[in-house]
Amino acid sequence: MTNTNFKVYKLETRHDFITYLRFLIVTAHKQVIQYRKYIKELKEKIEELNLIQEEVKYFKGEIYDEFRDKLGFISLGLLNIFADETNTAASYRKFRKLIERRKEIDCFGLKDLPEDIKSIISQFNNNRNWSAHIPESIIHAQLEVIEKYNGAETKKELVNKYNPITAYMYLHYDKKWLFSLFDESSHMYEGYRRVLQQMKKDYSILIGESVEIFSEYPEEARSFDEDIEIPIISMDMQNKKYKK
């Protein structure tokens, strides 16, 4: 039967599961490579700035902001690929939950996930749910920190002063910020790498042979007109405007 609800991709046959997982693997593969590249660039920047030297305490804040934005953008994409559970989102976590529900029918040879991979994906889900929006707890946390480090009177003054509003844009950061970003990103990369490896194992079982992934770098320019149609059509599908 033809699927007329394009908001969801139904997983029923082995072919459906293969197609779904292949899409996730290709997307994750490209983003993991890019994430690793940014971590390497961050390490090189730390060395270039001589931040290992004890006498060097600070660096230009714009450097941190740039790496945080680049790594954060890729990281959120990977967290979505691996652990998103919203109704119409594609993710490996949902893929695995659908496999779990099929136990009485056919799991296509897939075994239960190792406990360490389950734990990583569960943490990814928590990270994704926290970072994909601005939690209201951040407001409480900011006020608590202001009171802890500056006193109750400073907190009271801030809360009751409506105008003007001051937005602090620091020109220099303590070097701990850059070290922390590097350590956190390196830790996340290891998790991303391991879950992607598990996805490849699953795919190999589904297709009955060891999967091979090739990264190609075509000389010709990437087509804008063709690629831009994909998110446009997807948006129409989400809004139930797409007519085939």
Secondary structure, 3 states (H helix, E strand, C coil): CCCCCCCCCCCCCHHHHHHHHHHHHHHHHHHHHHHHHHHHHHHHHHHHCCCCCCCCCEEEHHHHHHHHHHHHHHHHHHHHHHHCCCCCCCCHHHHHHHHHHCCCCCCCCCCCCCHHHHHHHHHHHHHHHHHCCCCCHHHHHHHHHHHHHHCHHHHHHHHHCCCCCCCCCCCEEECHHHHHHHHHHHHHHHHHHHHHHHHHHHHHHHHCCCCCCCCCCCCCCCCHHHHHHHHHHHHHHHCCCCCC
